[in-house]
Amino acid sequence: MARRNLSLFVLFVSLLFIFIGCEEANPSGAGGSSEALDQAHGSWEFDDGTSVVLAVDSTGETNSRDFYVDLERESTIYHIEGSGTLEGNTINGTYTYTTDTTAEKDLGSLRETSNESLEISITLEQEGDNVTVSCTGEGPLANETFQGGSEPTYTSEDLYGDWLFPDGVFFSLMSYDDDSANNSTMDIHNHTTETEEYSFYGSGALEGFAIAGTYHYSRITTDPESEETSWYTYGDDKSEPHHPITMNISFIESRMTINCNTSAGPLTGLTFSGGVKQPTP
């Protein structure tokens, strides 16, 4: 009997270690996608070429979401932009769209086809690593269901563009060449504290996922009692050198993290997490 109890105990411990190991191997529960899905703040691509981007509203409203959908039906490509309110795993809102045809795609010509807002409900579901987006409402999104969505993987070249972070911060990276080592410019807007709002401007050399350069900034300060504001810009005066900085960029699935490596100015020690790339038709 003692030997049997010992065998059962060994079996129990073995199963326990297997269970713990599985949990540690996949802490998010869905290949890193579940966090983005829970927040309704992320990007997904589907097998039929459809892309869906969901982002928190830059005004800071907790349950407001912006959404962007690109889909192709027959010879028409729809570029959809909308906003709504998040309730559970459903966004209820309105959208407008522009279209082009597959023949016009390379020419970049867009034709406005929606002059009024259309109502839509977008429901998010996840099973394993795959995301399903179901739509009910009006217009080209009506009764559309997109299955098997996964988050895109970005390369260094994909860093160029506009990124929106959950706290409303915007990060823009643009190509640039001033006949020096600099090949990119970067802007960060809407970084706020209790009494101050910052905008940062800089340029530097993009190599891989790091930008080494300099930056300056503007600051709006609000007096908490009088609510009066004052403006200050650092770096416009040539006697004030721009601050050196290295920005290291990494990703969790499709969501960007920026670590600011500098010992000077208000970007010192700051990290921005959860950035989602904004589509550009």
C-alpha positions as CSV (number, residue, x, y, z in Angstrom):
1,M,0.0,0.0,0.0
2,A,2.9,2.4,0.9
3,R,4.4,1.8,-2.6
4,R,1.1,2.5,-4.3
5,N,0.7,5.8,-2.4
6,L,4.3,6.7,-3.3
7,S,3.6,6.1,-7.0
8,L,0.4,8.2,-6.9
9,F,2.4,11.0,-5.2
10,V,5.1,10.9,-7.8
11,L,2.5,11.0,-10.6
12,F,0.8,14.0,-8.9
13,V,4.0,16.0,-8.6
14,S,5.0,15.2,-12.3
15,L,1.6,16.5,-13.5
16,L,1.9,19.6,-11.4
17,F,5.3,20.4,-12.9
18,I,4.0,19.9,-16.4
19,F,1.1,22.2,-15.7
20,I,3.3,24.9,-14.2
21,G,5.7,24.6,-17.2
22,C,2.9,25.1,-19.7
23,E,1.7,28.2,-17.8
24,E,5.2,29.8,-17.8
25,A,5.8,29.1,-21.5
26,N,2.7,31.0,-22.4
27,P,2.0,33.6,-19.7
28,S,-0.3,35.7,-21.8
29,G,-2.6,32.8,-22.6
30,A,-2.6,33.5,-26.3
31,G,0.8,34.1,-27.8
32,G,1.0,37.6,-26.3
33,S,-2.3,38.7,-28.0
34,S,-4.7,38.5,-25.0
35,E,-3.5,41.7,-23.4
36,A,-4.1,43.7,-26.6
37,L,-7.5,42.0,-27.1
38,D,-8.6,42.8,-23.5
39,Q,-7.6,46.4,-24.0
40,A,-9.1,46.5,-27.5
41,H,-5.8,48.2,-28.5
42,G,-3.8,46.4,-31.1
43,S,-3.3,45.4,-34.7
44,W,-4.4,42.2,-36.5
45,E,-3.9,40.8,-40.0
46,F,-6.2,38.2,-41.6
47,D,-5.6,35.5,-44.3
48,D,-7.9,37.3,-46.8
49,G,-5.7,40.4,-46.6
50,T,-8.0,42.3,-44.2
51,S,-6.2,44.4,-41.5
52,V,-7.9,45.7,-38.4
53,V,-6.4,48.3,-36.0
54,L,-8.0,49.2,-32.7
55,A,-6.7,52.1,-30.6
56,V,-7.6,54.0,-27.5
57,D,-8.9,57.5,-28.3
58,S,-6.2,60.2,-28.0
59,T,-8.6,62.4,-26.0
60,G,-8.2,60.1,-23.0
61,E,-11.7,58.9,-22.8
62,T,-11.4,55.5,-21.0
63,N,-13.9,53.5,-23.1
64,S,-13.5,55.4,-26.4
65,R,-11.9,53.5,-29.2
66,D,-10.8,54.4,-32.7
67,F,-10.8,51.7,-35.4
68,Y,-9.4,51.3,-38.8
69,V,-10.2,48.5,-41.3
70,D,-8.8,47.8,-44.8
71,L,-10.5,45.1,-46.7
72,E,-10.9,44.1,-50.3
73,R,-14.2,42.9,-51.9
74,E,-14.2,41.9,-55.6
75,S,-12.3,44.8,-57.3
76,T,-12.9,47.4,-54.6
77,I,-10.6,48.2,-51.6
78,Y,-12.3,49.8,-48.6
79,H,-10.4,52.1,-46.2
80,I,-12.5,52.4,-43.1
81,E,-12.1,54.8,-40.2
82,G,-14.5,55.0,-37.2
83,S,-14.8,55.4,-33.4
84,G,-17.1,54.1,-30.7
85,T,-17.6,53.0,-27.1
86,L,-16.1,49.8,-25.7
87,E,-18.6,47.7,-23.8
88,G,-17.2,44.4,-22.7
89,N,-15.6,43.0,-25.9
90,T,-17.8,45.0,-28.3
91,I,-17.3,48.4,-29.8
92,N,-20.5,50.3,-30.7
93,G,-19.9,53.3,-32.9
94,T,-20.0,54.8,-36.4
95,Y,-17.6,55.0,-39.4
96,T,-16.9,56.5,-42.8
97,Y,-14.9,55.0,-45.6
98,T,-13.1,55.8,-48.8
99,T,-12.5,53.3,-51.7
100,D,-10.2,52.7,-54.5
101,T,-10.1,49.8,-57.1
102,T,-7.4,47.2,-57.4
103,A,-6.5,48.9,-60.7
104,E,-6.0,52.2,-58.9
105,K,-4.2,50.8,-55.9
106,D,-0.7,51.4,-57.1
107,L,-1.7,55.0,-58.2
108,G,-2.9,55.8,-54.7
109,S,-6.1,57.5,-55.9
110,L,-9.0,57.5,-53.4
111,R,-12.6,58.2,-54.1
112,E,-14.8,59.4,-51.2
113,T,-17.9,57.2,-51.1
114,S,-19.3,57.7,-47.6
115,N,-20.5,61.2,-46.9
116,E,-22.4,60.2,-43.7
117,S,-21.6,58.1,-40.7
118,L,-22.7,54.5,-40.7
119,E,-23.6,52.5,-37.6
120,I,-21.6,49.4,-36.6
121,S,-21.0,47.0,-33.8
122,I,-17.6,45.2,-33.7
123,T,-17.2,42.2,-31.4
124,L,-13.8,40.7,-30.6
125,E,-13.2,37.0,-29.7
126,Q,-10.1,35.0,-29.3
127,E,-9.4,31.2,-29.4
128,G,-5.8,30.2,-28.9
129,D,-3.6,32.4,-31.0
130,N,-6.4,33.5,-33.4
131,V,-8.6,36.5,-33.2
132,T,-12.1,36.8,-34.7
133,V,-13.7,40.1,-35.5
134,S,-17.5,40.1,-36.1
135,C,-19.4,43.1,-37.4
136,T,-23.1,44.0,-37.6
137,G,-24.5,47.2,-38.8
138,E,-24.5,49.3,-42.0
139,G,-22.4,49.7,-45.1
140,P,-19.5,47.5,-46.3
141,L,-18.7,46.2,-42.8
142,A,-22.3,44.9,-42.3
143,N,-22.3,41.2,-41.5
144,E,-18.6,40.8,-42.1
145,T,-16.6,38.3,-40.0
146,F,-12.9,38.1,-40.1
147,Q,-11.3,34.9,-38.7
148,G,-7.8,33.8,-37.9
149,G,-6.3,37.2,-37.2
150,S,-2.8,37.4,-35.9
151,E,-0.6,40.4,-34.9
152,P,2.0,41.5,-37.5
153,T,5.7,41.3,-37.0
154,Y,7.6,44.6,-37.8
155,T,11.0,45.2,-39.3
156,S,13.2,48.2,-38.8
157,E,11.7,49.8,-42.0
158,D,8.2,49.5,-40.5
159,L,9.1,51.9,-37.7
160,Y,8.5,54.9,-40.0
161,G,5.0,56.3,-39.5
162,D,2.7,57.3,-36.7
163,W,2.2,55.4,-33.5
164,L,-0.5,55.9,-30.8
165,F,0.1,54.8,-27.2
166,P,-2.6,54.0,-24.7
167,D,-2.0,57.1,-22.6
168,G,-2.6,59.3,-25.7
169,V,1.1,59.9,-26.6
170,F,1.8,60.1,-30.3
171,F,5.2,59.1,-31.7
172,S,6.1,59.9,-35.3
173,L,9.2,58.7,-37.1
174,M,10.0,60.1,-40.6
175,S,12.8,59.6,-43.1
176,Y,15.2,62.6,-43.3
177,D,18.7,63.4,-44.6
178,D,20.6,66.5,-43.6
179,D,23.9,65.4,-45.3
180,S,25.2,64.2,-41.9
181,A,24.7,60.9,-40.1
182,N,21.0,61.7,-39.5
183,N,18.5,59.8,-41.6
184,S,15.3,60.2,-39.5
185,T,13.4,62.7,-37.4
186,M,11.2,61.8,-34.5
187,D,8.4,63.7,-32.7
188,I,6.6,62.8,-29.5
189,H,3.5,64.7,-28.5
190,N,0.9,64.7,-25.7
191,H,3.2,63.5,-22.9
192,T,1.5,65.0,-19.8
193,T,2.1,65.3,-16.1
194,E,-0.2,66.8,-13.5
195,T,0.6,70.4,-14.6
196,E,2.7,70.1,-17.7
197,E,2.3,69.0,-21.3
198,Y,5.4,68.2,-23.5
199,S,6.2,67.9,-27.1
200,F,9.6,66.6,-28.1
201,Y,11.4,67.0,-31.5
202,G,14.6,65.4,-32.6
203,S,16.7,63.8,-35.3
204,G,19.2,61.0,-35.4
205,A,20.6,57.9,-37.1
206,L,18.2,54.9,-37.2
207,E,20.2,51.7,-37.1
208,G,18.1,48.5,-36.6
209,F,15.7,49.3,-33.7
210,A,17.7,52.2,-32.2
211,I,17.8,55.9,-32.9
212,A,20.9,57.8,-31.7
213,G,20.6,61.6,-32.0
214,T,19.5,64.7,-30.2
215,Y,16.2,66.4,-29.1
216,H,14.7,69.6,-27.9
217,Y,11.2,70.2,-26.5
218,S,8.3,72.5,-25.8
219,R,6.4,72.7,-22.6
220,I,3.1,74.1,-21.6
221,T,2.6,74.6,-17.9
222,T,-0.8,75.2,-16.3
223,D,-1.2,76.8,-12.9
224,P,-3.5,74.6,-10.9
225,E,-5.1,77.5,-9.1
226,S,-5.6,80.1,-11.8
227,E,-5.5,77.6,-14.7
228,E,-3.4,80.1,-16.6
229,T,-0.9,78.5,-19.0
230,S,2.7,79.5,-20.0
231,W,4.8,78.2,-22.9
232,Y,8.5,77.4,-22.9
233,T,10.7,76.0,-25.7
234,Y,14.1,74.6,-25.1
235,G,16.6,74.4,-28.0
236,D,15.5,77.2,-30.3
237,D,18.2,79.4,-28.8
238,K,21.6,78.3,-30.2
239,S,23.1,78.8,-26.8
240,E,21.0,75.9,-25.6
241,P,22.4,72.7,-27.2
242,H,20.0,69.9,-28.0
243,H,20.1,67.0,-25.6
244,P,21.8,63.7,-26.7
245,I,19.5,60.7,-26.6
246,T,19.3,57.1,-27.8
247,M,15.8,55.6,-28.2
248,N,15.7,51.8,-28.1
249,I,12.6,50.3,-29.7
250,S,11.2,46.9,-29.0
251,F,7.9,45.1,-29.5
252,I,5.5,42.8,-27.6
253,E,3.6,41.3,-30.6
254,S,2.5,44.4,-32.6
255,R,2.8,46.9,-29.8
256,M,5.8,49.2,-29.6
257,T,7.9,50.1,-26.5
258,I,10.3,53.0,-26.5
259,N,13.0,53.3,-23.9
260,C,14.6,56.7,-23.7
261,N,18.3,56.6,-22.8
262,T,19.4,60.1,-21.9
263,S,20.7,61.9,-18.9
264,A,19.5,65.4,-19.9
265,G,16.0,67.0,-20.2
266,P,12.5,65.7,-19.4
267,L,12.8,62.5,-21.5
268,T,15.3,61.2,-18.9
269,G,14.2,57.8,-17.7
270,L,10.9,57.7,-19.6
271,T,9.4,54.6,-21.3
272,F,6.4,54.6,-23.6
273,S,4.7,51.2,-23.9
274,G,1.9,49.7,-26.0
275,G,2.1,51.8,-29.2
276,V,-0.1,50.8,-32.1
277,K,0.8,51.8,-35.7
278,Q,-1.8,54.1,-37.3
279,P,-2.7,53.1,-40.9
280,T,-2.0,55.5,-43.8
281,P,-4.3,54.9,-46.8
